[in-house]
Amino acid sequence: MNPRPQAGFTLIELVVTVAIIAVLASGLFPLVELSAKRAKEQELRSSLREIRQAIDAYKQAVDEGRIAKDATKSGYPPTLEDLVEGVTDQRSPTGQQLYFLRRLPRDPFANDGTVEPAQTWGQRSYASPPDAPVAGVDVFDVYSLSPLSGLNGVPYREW
């Protein structure tokens, strides 16, 4: 009688395989975290650019006389919501609205999903100094409220 060879893996082979998979997985987790942080940073960059372009477009519309301006005001939007809700075009005979954003993006680093998107951003008034931004009667610029720093070492609030 010829004994059949045992089919399957030995305990040593299984332990070595599990150890190799654990080493590969432990090297993969930091890469996944880095990739997720890069994606959030890209979203932050994109959102800041979108809002800032809308603020500049609003100011340009004021300078062109398409939006009524009080002589005591700076010409920047009073709130971020005005960029989405729209304002009346003074040059339009039918009183059409001017819209600058379809929706206001959220700060991707804001953890509380229950607050309105406008509340996730820090707002700088035209009258506030650049090194100590504070909100005021208008919105001259926006910044992230996150205390974290980017992969480049610059705090998100300075982007």
PyMOL commands that set and color helices and strands:
alter all, ss='L'
color gray80, all
select helices_A, chain A and resi 11-63+81-85+117-120+156-158
alter helices_A, ss='H'
color red, helices_A
select strands_A, chain A and resi 87-88+97-98+121-124+141-144
alter strands_A, ss='S'
color yellow, strands_A
deselect
rebuild
show_as cartoon
